[in-house]
Amino acid sequence: MKTGELTDSVKNRSVFRQLYKESAGKACGHLPERAGPDGRSGDLQQQVISTVGPLPGYTDMPWRQVTAAANSLVADEAEPQKLLLQGLLAEDTEEAALRETMKRFAAEAGTFGLAFSNADIQVSGCVNTPQYFVTCMGTRCDSTRQILSPGQELVVVRQAGLAGTAALARIYETRLLERFPAWLVERAKEFDRWMSITETARAVNRFGKCPMRRIAQGGIFNALWEMADMAGVGLEVNLREIPVYQETIELCEYFDLNPYYLYSEGALLVGTDRAEALTAALADAGIPASVIGRVTEGNDRIIHNGENRRYLDRPQQDELWRFSEKSHMIRGTD
């Protein structure tokens, strides 16, 4: 394809027609203003926006950015409503490949009941592979966010490293089958079915309003630091209580990766005054959760590992991005 904007014919048949189906070529428009409980248009809900670029381990599956963008709003106590798609294509991109990718974007959005408000796709000589950016737009009724406070306990909902483990198993399947049994690799590949946090966040909110943070790039350690830093509090975390599947541990040991800095889309970090009751309520809903520590006064963020203790490091590069720099894993090559 030629550099610059797509022709109208390509745009309509391979982008708009796939994203909008019957409304080919027509954008859905901006978010509508919503009236408050008294019906006055001046009492509006707060609009929330999140943009997500390429994900570690999923650059060959860019539609998963829809999940990550929706997750970002859900964890921010907002209701996702519309999506905006922007993309840069390499010059050698085939139209058939573009059309198939748009179908996958539409299908992913459909799982959340979301529609694309617009799509801006161009061809650029500056990229070797397609690069997409998804913006999710939504609203929340309460403009105040819940933040951690001293005395609360910390709960991890689901397991650390889920999405990163699935990416490793998918990309390196042939290599891993030489070392591990097929059932282990297959199970690890399926971890990405938990990438959406919509149901888990709703289950937490049914229990009560709690500060939440999606555990994504940089894994559980980055999420802990960022959530504590936002609230200006300290932490004490028991490393051995952080839930991690054995498959994640096995694959991280094989590739020499730290599972606590591994991409963990699908997991939630929650602060609560009633950790035992929360984990029990989630268990009743079929959602695993573990108490991993507590919130403290001051700024000390401490990780306990048996008799050993150390301070939590500042946010680090996600292990998949770090690994890709030396192995080109993200492009799917060894």
N, C-alpha and C positions, 0 to 999 in steps of 0.2 A: 504494500500500500504506500501511497505517496505521503510525505510528511505534511503535517498541518491537520486541519479539521477533516473529519470524515465527510465524504460526499453525502448529500441528502438521501440518496437511494440506499447507500450502505448503512447510514444512520437509522433509517426507518426499518429496513428489513432485518438488520442484524443486531440492533441495539433496542430501539423503542418497541418494536413489535414483540421482542422477547420479554422485555421488562414490563410493558404495559398491556400486552395481549391485545384486547379489543380496542384500546385507545392508542393505537400506534402513532408515535410522533407527538403525543400530547402530554405535557408535564402535568403533574397533579396539583401544582401550585404550592404556596407557602402554608405554613401552619396556621390554622384558623385561630382567631382570638376567642377565648372562652370566658364567659361571664362567671362571676362568683356565685355563691349560694343565693344571694339576694337578687340575682338576675342582672345586675348592673355591669355594663361592659368595662367599666373602669377598674373593677375588682378582678384582675386577671390572674390566671395561674402563671407560675414562673416557667419560662422556657429554658430548656437545658439542651445543650448540644455537645456531642462527642465525635471526634474524627479519629479513625483508626487506619494506619497504613499497613504495609506488609508485615505479616506475623512470622515469628521464628518457626521454621519447620513447615510453614504453610504457604510459601510463595507460589507453589504449584497448585494451590487450592484457595485462590484469593477470595472466593465467596464466603469463606469462614470469617472474613473480616466483618460481615454482617452480624454474626453471632457476638463477636468481641465488642462491636459498637453498641449493640443492644444491651449487652452485659454491663457496659460502662454506665449507661443510663439507669438500669435497674438497680445497680449497686449505689447509685447516687439518689435513690428514692424517687426516681422519675418514671413516667410511663412512656416508652418508646412509641412513636406515631408514624414518622416519615423517614425516608432515607434519601440521601444524595450520593450519587456515584461519580467519581472522577477517575480518569485513567489515561495513562500514556502507553501507547503500543510501540513495539519495535517495528522497524520498516518491513521486516520479513514475516510479520504476523499474517496468517491466512484468515480470510473472512470467515471461513467455516469454524475455525478455532475461536474467533471472537463471538460468533453466534452461540456456540456451545457454552462458552463462559457466561454470557449474558443469561442463558437459560438457567445455569446453576445459581447465579446471583438471584434470579427471580424465585427459584425454588427455595433457596435459603431464607429469603425475606418472607416467603409464604408461610414458613413454619412458625413465624412470630406474628403472623397476621399484619405484616407491614407492607407498604407500597413505596415505590421510588417516586420522589417528587421531581427528580430530574437526573439526567446523565450527561456528562461532558467527557467524551472520549476523543483523544487526538493521537496522531502518529508522530513520533519524535525520533530523530536520529541520535538522541542523547541516551537512550536506554537500549539494552540488549535483550531484555525480557519485559513483558508487560508489567506495569506498575499501577496498582489501583489504590484508591483512597475512598473509604466509606464514611460518610457523616450521618449520624443518627440524631434525629431531632425529636424532642418530646416535651412533656410538661410535668410539673409536680405542684401539688396543692400547697404544700408547706415549704416556705422559702428557707426555713432553718434546717440545717443538717445536724444529725446526731454525731457527736464526737466522743472519743474515749475519755473516761474520767478515772482517777485513781480509785482503787478498790474493786473495779470491775474485773471479771475474769475473761480470758481470751479463748474463743472457740473457733476451731477450723471445721468448716462444713465440707464434706467430701475429703479428698486426699490431695496432697501436694504433688505437683509434677505430672498431672494427668495428661494434659495436651502435649507436653513435651515428650512424654514416653510414647504416646501414640505416633507422633511424628517420627521419632527414631525407629520405631518398629516398622512403620510403613516405608520409609525411605531406604532403610538398611535391611529389609526383610531377608534377602538372599544371603547376605553376609551373616546375619544373626542365626539363621537356620543351621549354619555350620557349627554353631556353638551351643545353641539352646534348643529344647524340644519345641515342636511346632505349636503345641497348645499354649506355651508361654508367649510366643511371638504373636499368635493370633489374639490372645486375650489382651496383650498390650496394645495392639492396633485398634482395638475396640474402645479404648479409654476416651477417644474423642467424642463418643456419643453423649458424654456428660458435659460438653463444653458450654452449654447454655446454663445460666444460673437463674433463669426466670422462675422456675418452680421452687428452687431452694430458697430464693429471696422472698418469695411469697409465703413460704412456710415459716420463715423467720418472722416476717411482719405479722402473720396471724398470731404468733406468740406474743409479740409486743414490739414497739419501736426500739431498735437497737442500732448502734453505729456499725456499719458494714463496709467492707472493702473487697472488691474482686481481687483475687490473687492471679496475676497474669504474668507479664514479662518480668523476669528477675525473680520469680518464684515467691515462696513464703517469706524468705528473709527480707526481700525488698518491700513486700507488702507490710510486714511488721514495722520496719523503719518508717515508711511513708505514713502509715496510719498514726503511729506514735508522734511523729514530727508534726503532723497537722494539729494534733491536740496539745503538743508541748508537754508530754508525759514520758515516764519511764516504763520499762517492761522487765519482767522476769519470766523467761520461757524455758520449759523443760524440753530439750531437743528430742528426747526419747518418746515424748508424748505426741509429737507432730506425726499425723497419720500419713504414711507413705506405703504404697503397695510394694510387695516384694519384686514384682516385675520392674518397677521403676528403679529399685536399688540394684538389681542385676544388670540392667542396661546401662545405668550410670557408672557402675564399677567397670563394665566392659569398655566404655568409651572414655573413662576417666573424667566424668562430669560430677558436679556437686548437685544432688537432687533438690537441695534447698534454694538453689538459684535457677531452677529449671522452670520453663514456661508452664504455668499452672492454671490456664483458663478453665473454668468450670468449678473452681473451689472458691469459698468465701471465708473471709476473716471477720469475726463478729465479736463485739464487746458486750458483755451482759452482767447484770447483777444476780442473775439466776441461771447460772451455767448448767447445773444439774437438771433443772426443769426444762431448759431449752433443749439439751441433748436428748432428753427423754421424749419431748414432743416431736422432735425431728425423727427420732427412731420409730415412733408410731407412724410417721408418714413415709417410712422406708428410706430415710435420708441419713447416712452416717455422719456423725459429728464427734469431735474430741476436744476436751479441755486441755489447752497446752500451756497455760500460764496465767499471769495476772498483770494488771496495770498498776504502776507505782507512781509516787511523787517524784519530782526531779526529772533528770534527763538520762539517767543511766539505763541502758538497754542491754540486759544481761541474758546470755544463753547458758543454761546449765546442762551439762552432759555427765551424769553421774557425779563424781567428786570434783570434776573439772568445771570451771566457769570461764567465760570470756565475754568481751563486749561485742555486740552486734555491729558489723561493719556498715558503713554507709552504702546506699544502693549500688549494686554492681551490674555489669553487663549480663544479659541473659546467657545462660550456658549454651543454648543452641546458636546464638549469634557468634559467641566466642569460638565455638567448635567449627562453625561454617567458615571462619576466616582461614583455618588451616586445612579443612577437608572439603570445602565447597559443598557441604551437605545440603544446604538450602536449595541448590540447583539440582539436587538429586543425583550427584555423582560422587563416587568414592575417591 
